[in-house]
């Protein structure tokens, strides 16, 4: 018997306690709830600074705990174990309970619990979630999500995952969500829904925000500007730019009436949804032709004033303007003290491709020259929050904990409040990529398939010192304890492939790279059907990672025998990719059978990444040989290039990639290709085109 003692009035702690009760039952133990410790049973006692400050002080916790922090302490007397979870606040108690659950699953009993003190590294640990309504991007991949994202059962699962993985902020992104949430008092016909329909929508939103609050998760609604609803355009201003009929980017159109409409929407939204934490705005889309100062003044006149007019203060996410001008941004944020502090200043890390180098090379708007003005001198009332966008892999599972640790180490400065993790082009709800006929398909939602990805980011943002053992144990609980370590090592090895590819390209907006498909639309247009990264494209790349040498630069140095010390050459990168890929395949082969059919799916994804890595390695080698042929006229170099492109090298690896992915994935919609469905098999003809390209080339000695 285990006696549980905790603040029963806290919905946040009660949520975590339900998880603890389940784990206790799985261990074959029983439990009861009491306001006091029981000397005749084992005990788990939850104490927070909010409710039990005197008790915590008697236990000498002192000043060691910060907001959301916790301590686990074990006392054993007369054969009975008492575990104390001491927390700064309710959120800290929640995380302490989850830590205890994990330890019980790993060690089996209270007497084996390891004591610890853990405080969060970042106070802002957010997931970016694009809504399929009034969506920034439009594609079948968003259309198929509408039913699932409207389902509160989905959100219960998603929010549970967030809480257990230590995320504390859910950001919901939509161009113009107001018509789905309110009926503006001065513009009632701007909302197309009947009162009954709108009441149904309001019940959905209110339930979602309440579920998040009960789990200790803040909610923000982030919009783009300047838009109105299609109903507003029809009834109030036929020249207005609606979210349904117009492209998301373009010239601004604003009037006093449009300002009033949006301002009232902001105020009414805050007043009608008391559990919504805050708002965020983007100073970019549909603000063409406006100067940075004019854009900011519009936001002040509409959003800031709308927040001031509301009945309660809210928190705020300020998206850094696309045109870098830190002085204007700083002045506006720091002179407005009506918002709850800190304001979260969102900056895109390496534009839309954070999965490249962990070094900051570029932000939305251009190279990072001058961007240090956001944090030098230190900000007064805001914190920088990095937007770690993933537009590079949606289908294959990915796990590389050392990359995340290095990212945090490189960029977790004192002026940084945290990270956003998420995508513009992928909604992790309905899984449209996996064959539903396959026995592998054992999950309900896409985020559940990518469970390790979310666990890695969430846990490491909370505590970057979290060891690999935690993730190995999580894999082991699913697929057998002996398989946990080799699975994580295999993922860690092969998941370097998309990082290497993205580091080899100076990529910008969303569609400029899709690493798992070996696609780039930077110069071809995303709907051209020619997005595959050809050998010629590889020759033309400019790496975003400053230590990488491009193929052409490397060959030039090689010919004149110039040193490449301190640089990563294409041949070195190829060798590393091959080594990591082969290691991943060796580990997959060593993993024993398990009764979960999903293990086969995990192994297949590792194999797919390995084949992509081997393909990339051979293509780099082919590129070097081909460039040597162009520069020297040496026909043997052309033949080497062909050998690297043909079987048993690059072509064989692509065919193996097709084989392993077609066993459980189907053709799927992909934003990068517009209406063209994606599969690896569909790009095999372009793999062959590289061979024709080399065969038909004429030597050009420069």
ZAMARGU-4260 file (C-alpha; in steps of 0.2 Angstrom, whole numbers, plus 5000, padded with zeros to 4 digits):
<rodrens>
0) 5000/5000/5000 | 5006/5018/4996 | 4998/5033/5004 | 4997/5048/4993 | 4997/5065/5001
5) 4995/5080/4989 | 4986/5097/4987 | 4969/5090/4981 | 4963/5107/4976 | 4976/5109/4962
10) 4970/5103/4945 | 4987/5103/4938 | 4994/5092/4952 | 4978/5081/4951 | 4982/5078/4932
15) 4999/5072/4936 | 4993/5061/4951 | 4982/5051/4939 | 4997/5046/4929 | 5006/5041/4946
20) 4991/5031/4951 | 4992/5021/4934 | 5010/5018/4936 | 5008/5012/4954 | 4994/5000/4948
25) 5006/4993/4934 | 5018/4989/4948 | 5005/4978/4957 | 5004/4990/4971 | 4988/4998/4978
30) 4986/5016/4984 | 4975/5028/4995 | 4974/5046/4997 | 4976/5055/5014 | 4980/5072/5020
35) 4994/5065/5032 | 5008/5053/5030 | 5004/5035/5036 | 5018/5027/5046 | 5012/5010/5042
40) 5013/5012/5023 | 5025/5018/5010 | 5021/5037/5007 | 5022/5049/4992 | 5021/5067/4999
45) 5019/5082/4987 | 5023/5099/4994 | 5023/5115/4985 | 5029/5132/4990 | 5012/5139/4987
50) 5003/5129/4999 | 5016/5121/5011 | 5029/5134/5012 | 5032/5131/5031 | 5034/5112/5028
55) 5046/5115/5014 | 5057/5127/5024 | 5057/5114/5038 | 5064/5102/5025 | 5078/5114/5021
60) 5075/5116/5003 | 5079/5135/5004 | 5082/5145/4988 | 5087/5130/4977 | 5071/5129/4968
65) 5065/5141/4954 | 5048/5142/4945 | 5043/5125/4939 | 5058/5117/4948 | 5057/5102/4960
70) 5066/5091/4972 | 5064/5072/4975 | 5069/5067/4992 | 5069/5049/4999 | 5068/5044/5018
75) 5067/5026/5023 | 5062/5021/5041 | 5058/5004/5048 | 5056/4997/5031 | 5044/5010/5025
80) 5049/5022/5011 | 5043/5040/5010 | 5046/5050/4994 | 5045/5069/4995 | 5042/5079/4980
85) 5046/5097/4985 | 5041/5110/4972 | 5042/5129/4970 | 5024/5129/4962 | 5011/5117/4955
90) 5020/5115/4939 | 5036/5110/4948 | 5025/5097/4957 | 5018/5091/4941 | 5036/5088/4934
95) 5042/5080/4950 | 5027/5068/4949 | 5032/5063/4931 | 5050/5061/4936 | 5044/5049/4950
100) 5033/5040/4938 | 5048/5037/4926 | 5059/5031/4940 | 5046/5019/4946 | 5044/5012/4929
105) 5063/5010/4928 | 5068/5004/4945 | 5051/4996/4951 | 5049/5002/4969 | 5050/5017/4980
110) 5066/5012/4989 | 5076/5013/4973 | 5071/5031/4969 | 5086/5042/4966 | 5086/5059/4974
115) 5087/5075/4963 | 5085/5093/4961 | 5080/5099/4944 | 5076/5117/4938 | 5071/5121/4920
120) 5084/5128/4909 | 5071/5139/4899 | 5054/5146/4905 | 5047/5146/4888 | 5046/5128/4880
125) 5033/5129/4866 | 5026/5119/4852 | 5021/5128/4836 | 5004/5121/4829 | 4997/5128/4813
130) 4978/5127/4813 | 4970/5121/4797 | 4957/5135/4797 | 4962/5151/4790 | 4978/5143/4787
135) 4994/5152/4781 | 4998/5137/4769 | 4984/5129/4758 | 4986/5111/4753 | 4978/5094/4754
140) 4989/5090/4769 | 4980/5104/4779 | 4963/5100/4772 | 4963/5082/4778 | 4967/5088/4796
145) 4951/5098/4799 | 4941/5084/4807 | 4955/5078/4818 | 4960/5095/4824 | 4942/5099/4829
150) 4941/5083/4840 | 4944/5086/4858 | 4950/5068/4860 | 4965/5073/4849 | 4969/5088/4860
155) 4968/5078/4876 | 4981/5066/4869 | 4992/5080/4862 | 4991/5090/4878 | 4995/5075/4889
160) 5010/5072/4878 | 5016/5090/4880 | 5014/5090/4899 | 5023/5074/4901 | 5037/5080/4890
165) 5039/5096/4900 | 5032/5108/4886 | 5023/5122/4895 | 5016/5133/4880 | 5005/5129/4865
170) 5005/5142/4851 | 4991/5141/4839 | 4994/5149/4822 | 4981/5155/4810 | 4979/5170/4798
175) 4963/5176/4804 | 4954/5165/4817 | 4942/5177/4824 | 4927/5172/4814 | 4928/5154/4822
180) 4929/5161/4839 | 4918/5177/4841 | 4904/5187/4833 | 4911/5205/4834 | 4898/5217/4842
185) 4901/5231/4829 | 4903/5219/4814 | 4891/5204/4817 | 4890/5199/4799 | 4909/5197/4798
190) 4906/5180/4806 | 4898/5168/4794 | 4891/5156/4807 | 4874/5155/4815 | 4872/5157/4834
195) 4871/5138/4836 | 4886/5135/4825 | 4896/5148/4834 | 4891/5141/4851 | 4898/5125/4845
200) 4915/5133/4840 | 4915/5142/4857 | 4913/5126/4866 | 4927/5118/4857 | 4939/5133/4860
205) 4934/5135/4878 | 4937/5116/4882 | 4954/5116/4873 | 4960/5131/4883 | 4953/5124/4899
210) 4961/5107/4896 | 4978/5116/4893 | 4976/5126/4909 | 4972/5111/4919 | 4989/5103/4913
215) 4999/5119/4917 | 5001/5123/4898 | 4999/5141/4892 | 4990/5145/4876 | 4993/5158/4863
220) 4984/5163/4847 | 4996/5170/4834 | 4990/5179/4819 | 4997/5187/4803 | 4992/5204/4796
225) 4982/5213/4788 | 4967/5201/4785 | 4948/5201/4787 | 4936/5187/4785 | 4928/5184/4769
230) 4911/5188/4777 | 4918/5205/4782 | 4924/5208/4764 | 4907/5204/4757 | 4897/5214/4770
235) 4908/5229/4774 | 4922/5232/4762 | 4923/5224/4745 | 4941/5230/4743 | 4947/5222/4759
240) 4960/5207/4759 | 4951/5191/4766 | 4960/5176/4772 | 4950/5164/4761 | 4951/5173/4744
245) 4968/5181/4744 | 4986/5175/4744 | 4994/5176/4761 | 5008/5188/4755 | 5006/5205/4746
250) 5002/5224/4748 | 4994/5231/4763 | 4976/5237/4763 | 4969/5245/4778 | 4956/5258/4783
255) 4950/5265/4800 | 4935/5253/4798 | 4947/5238/4796 | 4958/5244/4811 | 4942/5245/4822
260) 4936/5228/4817 | 4953/5220/4821 | 4955/5230/4837 | 4937/5224/4843 | 4941/5206/4838
265) 4957/5207/4849 | 4947/5214/4864 | 4932/5203/4863 | 4943/5187/4860 | 4952/5191/4877
270) 4936/5195/4886 | 4926/5180/4880 | 4940/5167/4883 | 4947/5169/4900 | 4958/5154/4899
275) 4968/5160/4884 | 4985/5166/4890 | 4990/5178/4876 | 4992/5183/4858 | 5005/5185/4845
280) 5007/5195/4829 | 5017/5194/4814 | 5023/5210/4805 | 5025/5204/4788 | 5011/5196/4777
285) 4999/5208/4769 | 5009/5223/4775 | 5018/5225/4758 | 5022/5243/4754 | 5023/5248/4773
290) 5039/5254/4781 | 5044/5245/4797 | 5038/5260/4807 | 5021/5260/4798 | 5019/5241/4802
295) 5023/5244/4820 | 5011/5258/4822 | 4997/5248/4814 | 5000/5234/4827 | 5001/5247/4841
300) 4985/5255/4835 | 4976/5238/4833 | 4983/5224/4844 | 4991/5234/4858 | 4976/5245/4860
305) 4964/5230/4859 | 4974/5222/4873 | 4973/5238/4883 | 4954/5239/4881 | 4952/5221/4887
310) 4946/5217/4905 | 4962/5208/4909 | 4981/5208/4905 | 4988/5195/4893 | 5005/5189/4888
315) 5012/5193/4871 | 5023/5185/4857 | 5031/5198/4846 | 5037/5191/4830 | 5053/5200/4825
320) 5050/5210/4809 | 5055/5202/4792 | 5066/5217/4789 | 5079/5217/4803 | 5078/5234/4812
325) 5081/5230/4831 | 5081/5248/4836 | 5063/5251/4831 | 5057/5234/4838 | 5066/5237/4855
330) 5059/5254/4857 | 5041/5248/4854 | 5042/5234/4866 | 5052/5242/4880 | 5041/5258/4880
335) 5025/5247/4882 | 5023/5241/4899 | 5005/5236/4900 | 5009/5218/4894 | 5013/5204/4906
340) 5032/5202/4906 | 5042/5196/4899 | 5036/5199/4881 | 5042/5184/4870 | 5052/5190/4855
345) 5052/5176/4842 | 5066/5175/4830 | 5068/5161/4816 | 5084/5151/4819 | 5092/5149/4802
350) 5076/5155/4794 | 5065/5139/4791 | 5078/5126/4793 | 5084/5125/4811 | 5089/5107/4807
355) 5106/5112/4799 | 5120/5119/4809 | 5117/5124/4827 | 5126/5140/4824 | 5115/5155/4820
360) 5119/5160/4802 | 5103/5168/4795 | 5086/5174/4801 | 5070/5178/4793 | 5074/5193/4783
365) 5092/5190/4779 | 5110/5186/4786 | 5111/5190/4804 | 5122/5206/4802 | 5116/5218/4815
370) 5104/5206/4823 | 5113/5207/4839 | 5105/5223/4842 | 5090/5213/4849 | 5101/5207/4864
375) 5115/5220/4865 | 5113/5229/4877 | 5102/5216/4887 | 5083/5218/4884 | 5073/5226/4898
380) 5056/5217/4897 | 5057/5204/4884 | 5066/5188/4880 | 5072/5181/4864 | 5064/5164/4859
385) 5071/5154/4845 | 5059/5147/4832 | 5066/5130/4827 | 5056/5127/4812 | 5056/5110/4804
390) 5051/5109/4786 | 5064/5096/4782 | 5056/5079/4788 | 5038/5075/4791 | 5037/5056/4788
395) 5053/5047/4794 | 5056/5047/4813 | 5071/5058/4818 | 5081/5057/4834 | 5098/5066/4837
400) 5099/5071/4856 | 5117/5078/4854 | 5112/5090/4841 | 5098/5097/4852 | 5111/5098/4867
405) 5123/5107/4856 | 5109/5119/4849 | 5105/5123/4867 | 5123/5125/4873 | 5127/5137/4858
410) 5111/5147/4859 | 5105/5146/4877 | 5111/5163/4882 | 5104/5173/4897 | 5093/5184/4886
415) 5085/5169/4878 | 5068/5163/4886 | 5066/5147/4876 | 5061/5139/4860 | 5047/5136/4848
420) 5047/5118/4841 | 5036/5115/4825 | 5032/5117/4807 | 5023/5128/4795 | 5020/5114/4782
425) 5015/5099/4793 | 5001/5097/4806 | 5005/5082/4817 | 4987/5076/4819 | 4979/5064/4806
430) 4993/5053/4799 | 4991/5053/4780 | 5008/5046/4776 | 5007/5028/4783 | 4998/5014/4776
435) 4983/5010/4787 | 4982/4992/4781 | 5000/4989/4788 | 5001/4980/4805 | 5014/4993/4809
440) 5000/5006/4811 | 4997/5006/4830 | 4995/5024/4834 | 4980/5036/4832 | 4989/5052/4828
445) 5005/5058/4819 | 5013/5065/4834 | 5012/5048/4843 | 5022/5041/4829 | 5035/5054/4831
450) 5034/5052/4850 | 5053/5052/4853 | 5056/5068/4843 | 5044/5077/4855 | 5051/5069/4870
455) 5069/5074/4865 | 5066/5092/4863 | 5054/5094/4878 | 5065/5085/4890 | 5081/5093/4884
460) 5074/5111/4884 | 5068/5108/4902 | 5085/5100/4907 | 5099/5099/4894 | 5109/5087/4906
465) 5096/5074/4904 | 5106/5058/4899 | 5103/5047/4885 | 5099/5034/4897 | 5082/5042/4899
470) 5078/5040/4881 | 5085/5023/4880 | 5074/5017/4894 | 5059/5025/4885 | 5063/5015/4870
475) 5066/4999/4880 | 5049/5000/4889 | 5041/5000/4871 | 5052/4988/4862 | 5062/4978/4875
480) 5075/4984/4887 | 5090/4976/4877 | 5084/4986/4862 | 5083/5003/4870 | 5102/5008/4868
485) 5105/5001/4851 | 5089/5009/4844 | 5094/5027/4851 | 5112/5025/4845 | 5105/5020/4827
490) 5094/5034/4827 | 5108/5046/4833 | 5119/5040/4819 | 5107/5041/4804 | 5098/5056/4809
495) 5114/5067/4805 | 5110/5065/4787 | 5097/5079/4786 | 5108/5090/4796 | 5122/5088/4784
500) 5111/5091/4769 | 5104/5107/4776 | 5121/5113/4782 | 5127/5111/4764 | 5113/5123/4757
505) 5110/5141/4761 | 5092/5138/4763 | 5079/5152/4766 | 5060/5150/4766 | 5049/5134/4769
510) 5050/5125/4753 | 5069/5128/4749 | 5073/5111/4756 | 5065/5095/4761 | 5079/5084/4767
515) 5070/5067/4769 | 5065/5069/4751 | 5081/5075/4745 | 5072/5090/4737 | 5075/5108/4735
520) 5064/5121/4727 | 5075/5136/4729 | 5077/5140/4710 | 5064/5128/4702 | 5048/5133/4710
525) 5039/5122/4721 | 5025/5116/4709 | 5037/5113/4694 | 5039/5094/4698 | 5058/5096/4696
530) 5062/5098/4715 | 5074/5084/4716 | 5092/5089/4721 | 5102/5085/4705 | 5120/5083/4704
535) 5121/5100/4695 | 5111/5107/4710 | 5124/5100/4722 | 5138/5108/4712 | 5129/5125/4714
540) 5126/5124/4732 | 5133/5137/4745 | 5134/5130/4762 | 5126/5138/4777 | 5139/5130/4788
545) 5155/5141/4787 | 5166/5126/4790 | 5159/5117/4775 | 5168/5118/4759 | 5157/5117/4743
550) 5162/5105/4730 | 5169/5118/4718 | 5179/5127/4732 | 5186/5110/4737 | 5191/5106/4719
555) 5199/5123/4716 | 5209/5121/4732 | 5214/5103/4728 | 5220/5108/4711 | 5232/5121/4717
560) 5236/5110/4733 | 5229/5124/4745 | 5227/5118/4763 | 5209/5113/4769 | 5214/5112/4787
565) 5200/5116/4799 | 5187/5114/4785 | 5175/5100/4781 | 5178/5094/4763 | 5164/5085/4753
570) 5175/5069/4754 | 5176/5070/4773 | 5158/5074/4774 | 5154/5059/4763 | 5165/5047/4773
575) 5156/5053/4789 | 5139/5050/4781 | 5144/5033/4775 | 5151/5028/4792 | 5136/5034/4802
580) 5124/5026/4790 | 5133/5009/4790 | 5134/5010/4809 | 5115/5013/4809 | 5112/4998/4798
585) 5123/4987/4809 | 5113/4992/4824 | 5097/4989/4816 | 5103/4971/4812 | 5107/4968/4830
590) 5090/4973/4837 | 5081/4957/4843 | 5063/4953/4839 | 5049/4960/4850 | 5031/4958/4851
595) 5027/4976/4845 | 5024/4977/4827 | 5029/4996/4828 | 5047/4991/4831 | 5048/4985/4813
600) 5042/5002/4808 | 5055/5011/4818 | 5069/5000/4811 | 5062/5004/4793 | 5064/5022/4796
605) 5081/5020/4803 | 5085/5010/4787 | 5078/5024/4776 | 5088/5037/4784 | 5104/5026/4782
610) 5100/5024/4763 | 5098/5042/4761 | 5114/5045/4770 | 5123/5033/4759 | 5115/5040/4743
615) 5121/5058/4748 | 5138/5052/4752 | 5140/5044/4735 | 5133/5059/4726 | 5145/5070/4735
620) 5160/5059/4729 | 5152/5059/4711 | 5151/5078/4712 | 5170/5080/4716 | 5175/5068/4702
625) 5164/5077/4690 | 5170/5094/4695 | 5188/5087/4693 | 5184/5081/4675 | 5177/5099/4671
630) 5192/5107/4678 | 5206/5096/4671 | 5198/5086/4657 | 5203/5070/4664 | 5191/5057/4657
635) 5195/5045/4671 | 5187/5057/4683 | 5171/5057/4673 | 5171/5038/4674 | 5173/5039/4693
640) 5158/5050/4694 | 5148/5038/4684 | 5153/5024/4695 | 5148/5033/4711 | 5131/5037/4703
645) 5127/5020/4696 | 5124/5003/4705 | 5130/4997/4717 | 5132/5015/4724 | 5120/5029/4723
650) 5107/5021/4712 | 5107/5005/4723 | 5105/5015/4738 | 5090/5025/4731 | 5082/5008/4726
655) 5084/5002/4743 | 5076/5017/4750 | 5061/5015/4738 | 5060/4997/4744 | 5060/5000/4763
660) 5048/5015/4762 | 5036/5008/4750 | 5033/4993/4762 | 5023/5005/4774 | 5022/5022/4767
665) 5009/5028/4753 | 5010/5043/4741 | 5006/5058/4752 | 5002/5076/4750 | 5017/5087/4752
670) 5016/5106/4753 | 5033/5108/4744 | 5026/5100/4728 | 5009/5108/4728 | 4997/5096/4721
675) 5010/5083/4716 | 5010/5068/4728 | 5026/5063/4736 | 5035/5046/4736 | 5053/5042/4735
680) 5049/5030/4720 | 5042/5045/4710 | 5059/5053/4710 | 5069/5038/4703 | 5069/5045/4685
685) 5078/5060/4692 | 5091/5049/4700 | 5094/5042/4683 | 5095/5059/4675 | 5111/5063/4685
690) 5119/5048/4675 | 5114/5056/4659 | 5120/5073/4664 | 5138/5066/4667 | 5138/5056/4652
695) 5133/5071/4641 | 5144/5083/4649 | 5158/5091/4639 | 5174/5095/4647 | 5177/5113/4650
700) 5195/5117/4656 | 5195/5133/4666
</rodrens>
